[in-house]
C-alpha cells in the first residue's frame, strides 16, 4: 500500500477481523480500490467513512494531532472515554 499516492497508514480491526487502510483523499482511496496491487487482486476492498457517511458526525468530532509516538492508542481512548461517550476512535501515524 505504501506505493499508492496519498497512503497514510493501516489499522487492524480485531473486532471485525478487517484491516482499515487510510488515504489522504477520497479520490486516492477510490483509485486504489479500482487498481489493486497484483498481490491483492483476490481481496475485497470497500470504501468506508466517505464524506457522505460523515454528515451525522459533523459537530461531534475532535481531532488531536502531534501526539508523541510513545503514547499508546489505548491510553488516548481511555482518557476520552472517561470524558464522555466515544462511538468511533482511530489513530493514524503519518510520516516516519
C-alpha positions in Angstrom: 0.0 0.0 0.0 2.9 2.4 0.7 3.4 2.8 -3.1 -0.1 4.3 -3.6 -0.5 8.1 -3.8 -1.9 9.5 -0.6 -1.4 6.4 1.6 -1.4 7.3 5.3 -1.4 4.1 7.1 -3.3 0.9 8.2 -5.1 -0.2 11.3 -6.0 -3.8 12.0 -9.5 -4.1 13.4 -9.7 -7.2 15.6 -13.4 -6.8 16.3 -14.4 -7.1 12.6 -11.3 -9.0 11.5 -10.5 -6.5 8.8 -7.7 -4.1 8.0 -8.6 -0.4 7.6 -6.4 1.4 5.1 -6.2 5.2 5.3 -5.6 7.7 2.4 -5.4 11.5 2.4 -8.3 11.9 0.0 -11.3 10.1 -1.1 -10.0 10.2 -4.7 -6.8 8.4 -3.8 -8.8 5.8 -1.8 -11.1 5.0 -4.7 -8.2 4.9 -7.2 -6.5 2.2 -5.1 -9.8 0.2 -4.9 -10.1 0.4 -8.7 -6.5 -0.7 -9.3 -5.4 -3.0 -6.5 -1.8 -4.3 -6.4 -1.4 -7.7 -8.2 -0.8 -9.5 -4.8 -4.1 -8.1 -3.5 -6.4 -8.8 -6.6 -8.3 -11.6 -4.8 -9.0 -9.4 -1.8 -12.2 -7.3 -1.4 -11.9 -3.6 -0.7 -14.9 -1.4 0.4 -14.8 2.3 0.9 -15.8 3.3 4.4 -16.3 6.7 6.1 -16.6 8.6 2.9 -17.7 12.3 3.2 -21.3 11.3 2.7 -21.1 9.0 5.7 -19.6 11.7 7.9 -22.5 14.2 7.8 -24.0 12.8 11.0 -20.6 13.2 12.8 -20.1 16.8 12.0 -20.0 18.9 15.1 -19.4 15.8 17.2 -15.8 15.1 16.1 -12.5 16.1 17.5 -9.0 15.6 16.0 -5.9 15.6 18.1 -2.5 16.0 16.4 1.1 15.8 17.3 0.7 13.1 20.0 4.1 11.6 20.7 4.6 8.1 19.2 5.3 6.5 22.6 1.7 7.2 23.8 -0.3 4.1 23.1 -3.7 4.5 21.5 -5.4 2.6 24.3 -4.3 5.3 26.7 -5.7 8.0 24.5 -9.1 6.2 24.0 -9.3 5.5 27.8 -8.9 9.2 28.6 -11.6 10.3 26.2 -14.0 7.6 27.3 -13.7 9.0 30.8 -14.7 12.4 29.4 -17.8 11.1 27.6 -19.2 8.6 25.1 -16.9 7.6 22.3 -18.7 6.0 19.3 -15.7 5.8 17.0 -12.0 6.0 17.6 -9.0 5.7 15.3 -5.3 6.7 15.2 -3.2 7.4 12.2 0.6 7.7 12.2 2.0 10.0 9.5 5.5 10.3 8.3 8.4 8.3 9.5 
